[in-house]
Amino acid sequence: MRRVLLAVLTLAFFACGSRALVAQGAPTQTAAGQPYTIEYYYKCQWGHQQEFLSLFLKNHWPLLEKIQSTGRILSLKIEQPAYHTTEDGRWDYRVTIVYKDSTVATSANPDEDAFIKQLWPDQDTYKKEEQRRFEILLGHWDLPVTDITPKS
């Protein structure tokens, strides 16, 4: 996920040009060494939201918690909207992850493969269920966010 985010951000930078990004007034995320927040949005095929959530909680949430136990992730939160929106703006689940810093958030975790093998010894089942989880998805996007709340 983090590799995809980095690739998308790099592509956006070069496609839009650095002046276009600055002109939009987007603030920088955080100073070096500060926590870095990314919201991950998931939009499922209609009627498959519960199946996706079950697979997510079985096959991805434990990995996130394991990574959190190492200090790379500071906090995790998963939410769903209370009401529905228009189909084009609909999302079913938002996972907010606060990483230790931007480097951790945008670089591969060297321990991730070992964690996956440790957490799910039956790799065939794990891979099938992860494939199903992604088959259910209509859309997935990652959004780095910056807290710009004025300090009182």
Secondary structure as UniProt FT lines:
FT   HELIX           2..16
FT   HELIX           18..23
FT   TURN            24..25
FT   TURN            32..33
FT   STRAND          36..44
FT   TURN            46..47
FT   HELIX           49..59
FT   HELIX           61..69
FT   TURN            70..71
FT   STRAND          73..79
FT   HELIX           87..89
FT   STRAND          93..99
FT   HELIX           102..106
FT   TURN            110..111
FT   HELIX           112..119
FT   HELIX           123..136
FT   STRAND          137..145
//
